[in-house]
Amino acid sequence: KILAAIIAILVLITVIIANSSYVQNKLVGMATDALSKELNTEVKIDRVKLNLLAMSASVEGIKLKDQQQRDMLKVGRIWGHMRGLALLRGEILLRRCEVDSVDAFLIKPDDGPANYQFLLDANKKNKKDKKDKDSTKHSAFKFDMKDAVVNGIHVKHKALNFIMCPLNSEF
């Protein structure tokens, strides 16, 4: 009984610390720094909310600039509900993921690459780096998603100049 009480107290303390604004502000700083460095552009995140009791997390106010420092992508909120037991096995299993309010400004000039090309290049680089590593090593985390919803997509493209709004999609 004492061991169970100690474990319950430790879990409660961990939940309280993880849900504190200090920890969540640190998460925002770490995420924006890592993404900005990886993508070599400015990335801003207004808020990260982590709720270990509900096994959910959300990232709000995401802003991404292109390589010419123009606003390229804004996402109001990305929310995910995780499975707790999967985390204990080292897996990230999202039961549901929702993306709300996406605004994208895409440019493809005739004389150069599209303003989103650096994102595609970064993804290719990450896949190549993973292939170059020892193939017997496995990632610490597995990622799987069961259900996704995207609400409110607004896209402006230089060539097409169209806006889709509001669009509710499930896939």
C-alpha positions in Angstrom: 0.0 0.0 0.0 2.8 2.4 0.8 4.6 1.7 -2.5 1.3 2.3 -4.4 0.8 5.6 -2.6 4.4 6.7 -3.3 4.0 5.9 -7.0 0.7 7.7 -7.1 2.3 10.8 -5.5 5.2 10.7 -7.9 2.8 10.5 -10.9 0.7 13.4 -9.5 3.9 15.5 -9.0 5.0 14.7 -12.6 1.6 15.7 -13.9 1.6 19.0 -12.0 5.1 19.9 -13.1 4.4 18.9 -16.8 1.2 21.0 -16.8 3.0 24.1 -15.3 3.3 27.2 -17.4 7.1 27.2 -16.8 7.6 23.7 -18.3 5.2 24.5 -21.2 7.0 27.8 -21.9 10.3 25.8 -22.0 8.7 23.4 -24.4 7.7 26.3 -26.7 11.3 27.6 -26.6 12.8 24.2 -27.3 10.4 23.5 -30.2 10.8 26.8 -31.9 14.6 26.8 -31.6 14.8 23.2 -33.0 12.4 23.8 -35.8 14.0 27.2 -36.8 17.4 25.6 -36.8 16.3 22.5 -38.7 14.4 24.5 -41.4 16.8 27.5 -41.4 13.9 30.0 -41.2 11.8 31.7 -38.5 9.3 29.5 -36.7 7.1 30.8 -34.0 4.8 29.0 -31.6 2.5 30.9 -29.2 1.6 28.1 -26.8 2.1 24.4 -26.1 -0.4 22.7 -23.8 0.4 19.3 -22.4 -2.2 17.5 -20.4 -0.9 14.2 -19.0 -4.1 13.4 -17.2 -6.1 13.6 -20.4 -3.2 12.3 -22.5 -3.5 15.2 -24.9 -1.3 17.9 -26.3 -1.9 21.0 -28.4 0.3 23.5 -30.2 -1.2 26.8 -30.9 -0.3 29.8 -33.0 2.2 28.3 -35.3 3.8 30.7 -37.8 6.4 29.7 -40.4 8.3 32.0 -42.7 9.7 31.0 -46.1 13.4 31.5 -47.0 12.8 35.1 -48.0 11.2 35.8 -44.6 7.6 36.1 -45.9 4.7 34.7 -43.9 4.2 31.3 -45.6 2.1 29.2 -43.1 0.0 29.9 -40.1 -1.8 27.2 -38.2 -4.2 28.1 -35.4 -4.0 24.9 -33.5 -2.8 21.3 -33.8 -4.3 19.0 -31.1 -3.7 15.4 -30.5 -5.0 12.8 -28.1 -2.5 10.1 -27.3 -2.8 6.5 -26.0 -1.1 6.4 -22.6 -0.1 2.7 -22.6 1.6 3.1 -26.0 3.8 5.9 -24.5 5.1 3.4 -21.9 6.1 1.1 -24.8 8.0 3.9 -26.5 5.3 4.6 -29.2 3.4 7.7 -30.0 -0.1 6.5 -31.0 -2.5 9.3 -31.7 -6.1 8.3 -31.4 -7.1 11.6 -33.0 -5.4 14.6 -34.4 -7.1 17.9 -35.3 -5.7 20.8 -37.2 -7.6 24.0 -37.1 -7.3 27.2 -39.1 -4.6 26.7 -41.7 -3.5 29.7 -43.8 -0.9 29.1 -46.5 0.7 31.5 -49.0 2.5 29.5 -51.7 4.6 31.1 -54.4 6.2 29.4 -57.5 8.1 32.0 -59.4 9.0 31.2 -63.1 12.7 31.8 -62.4 13.2 29.8 -59.2 12.0 27.3 -56.7 8.7 27.5 -54.9 8.7 29.2 -51.5 7.9 25.8 -49.9 10.7 23.9 -51.6 12.9 24.1 -48.5 10.4 22.1 -46.6 10.5 19.3 -49.2 14.3 19.4 -49.2 14.4 19.2 -45.4 12.1 16.1 -45.5 14.3 14.5 -48.2 17.4 15.2 -46.1 15.9 13.7 -43.0 14.9 10.5 -44.9 18.5 10.3 -46.4 20.1 10.8 -43.0 17.9 7.9 -41.5 18.9 5.6 -44.4 22.6 6.5 -43.9 22.5 5.4 -40.2 22.9 1.8 -39.3 19.8 -0.1 -40.5 19.8 -2.4 -37.5 19.1 0.6 -35.2 15.5 1.4 -34.6 14.0 4.7 -33.6 13.2 5.3 -30.0 9.6 6.1 -30.9 7.1 4.7 -33.4 4.4 7.1 -34.7 0.9 6.0 -35.7 -2.3 8.0 -36.2 -5.7 6.6 -36.3 -8.0 9.6 -37.1 -7.3 13.1 -38.4 -9.5 16.1 -39.0 -8.5 19.4 -40.8 -10.8 22.4 -40.3 -10.6 25.7 -42.2 -7.9 25.6 -44.9 -7.2 28.9 -46.7 -4.6 28.7 -49.5 -3.3 31.5 -51.7 -1.1 30.5 -54.6 0.6 33.0 -56.9 -0.3 31.0 -60.0 -3.8 29.9 -59.1 -4.7 32.6 -56.6 -7.6 30.7 -55.0 -8.9 30.4 -51.5 -10.7 27.4 -50.0 -12.7 28.4 -47.0 -14.0 26.8 -44.9 -13.2 23.2 -45.7 -13.7 20.4 -43.2 -11.9 17.3 -44.2 -11.5 13.9 -42.6 -9.0 11.4 -43.9 
